[in-house]
Amino acid sequence: MSNSDGLTKRGFLQTLGGAVPALRLLIAGTPSTTEPAASKFTPADCASLFTASDSDLAVLMKKPVRFEPDLAGRRFFRGIPFLLGPDDPRQKRYVVLSKRPDPRMTSRVEIPAVKPASFICLAQFCDLDPNETPPPGSDVVEKVGQPLADLVFVFEDGTEHRYPIRRRFEVNAVSVHWGHLCFLAVPHRQDIPLKLTDPLPNARGWGDLQIGVEDSNYAGQIVWLSAIANPSPDRPLKALRLEALSDDPLAICGVSLFHGHQNPLQYGRLSLYRITLPEPAGEKRWDVTVDLGVVARKYSLPAFDVPSWLASSAVGIGQSSEPGEGARYLYAEVSACPEATLTLRDRESGAKYDFDLSRPAEDHRVEFLERNKVWLHASVLDASTHQPTPVRIAFRSAEGRYIPPYGHRTEISTGWFQAYGADLKLQDTSFAYVSIPQRIRRRQIGLARLPHI
């Protein structure tokens, strides 16, 4: 590629590669000894408010409830702490709301608000809607949006604000059919990232490997999590009240107050972070987790020499590379709440380092890469005819990260018949095939090389 000023593609990319800014976040230099979410939430103790046991629910609800035996006590669901009921299913461990007169249910319950909160997080489920799976020939209407209860914010000045808890919005049944998910709630189990190199028997199917995640939407019986915004988070909150609006039962497992500013269940787009390690080491020594989100992938890079790579005669030919055993950086692709905490743990010493993704601190550095998006419109010309031509191309950042053109994959599956896109991986080197014309969008453009034509 060249332009009217005579700047070559290689020269342009070398110039641009060092000009893209990164957001630098600094972090406390001492290891972490506490759970990151502990200071962000206050779980409410509802033990004295529980009205029903598992055996009670077997009578009150159409759908049997059989949760894991350890779904009790203090538990973290997607990073949110809840104080659940006892581990004995014969004891009361649910607040069941309903307008039906029954001693195992209540029409109203009030929870003192011990601290200010911007979001109220509910762990809950409701009864099955038989209209969602009617018998053949039935003419029925699903109860999507049915108001089951009101969450009432009671402020110190005596004013109140009501928010409805609706079927298939803030809550759903404990198990659902395909496609019958919530609009504003998520399952209590976190999604599990998958690697393209995972064997197929360990995943639910070939398709899961392609999307890189095993979702939790249909994994067993589900407690649904919903985060409801406080309309006036700066006003003193006296209590939270739950009032039944329907005969259909709604079961509350736990309540937690969030003290941040962003919805803890809404994750941002996949973002790439570069973590400066406390000491150079291989990738396997370090664990990376995030309290309110998912770490999709972590990796380190082998040594990368820019001049040698650009001047190499093996253009377009795959090369093998040694893993970065003495790497200074660890890379993590993360989808998380903006107020999440990224935690780096040393498997050898057990030391943990917390990276606050919402505000800067001091010492150890984590960089948010690819923050700014830019469009690069490229025309690859044949050296002899000077006409546009398809080409196999590889973009690299200054540290050696592969940056695919827009619409191409960062990771390329090398499994038999597992990748059908215009991408190729030769040994440890990734390439993309681009056609004419090709629009290439990248958030950070570094270096590139083309095979000779």
Secondary structure, DSSP 8 states (H G I E B T S, - for coil): -B-TT--BHHHHHHHHHTT---EEEE--SS---S-GGGGTEEE---GGG--B-HHHHHHH-SS-----TT--SEEEETTEEEE---S-TTS--BEEE-SS--TT-BSEEEEE--S--SEEEEEEEE---GGGS--TT------TT-EEEEEEEEETTS-EEEEEEEBTTTB-BSS--TT---SS-EESS--EE--TTS-GGGSS-HHHHHHTEE--TTSSS--EEEEEE-S-TTS-EEEEEEEE-SSS-EEEEEEEEE-SSS-TT---S-EEEEEE-SS---GGGEEEEETTEEEEEEE------HHHHHH-S-TTS-------TT-SEEEEEEEE-TT-EEEEEETTT--EEEEESSS--SSSEEEEES-S-EEEEE--B-TTT--B--EEEEEE-TT--B---TTS-SS---STT---SSEEEETTEEEEEE-SSEEEEESS--EEE----
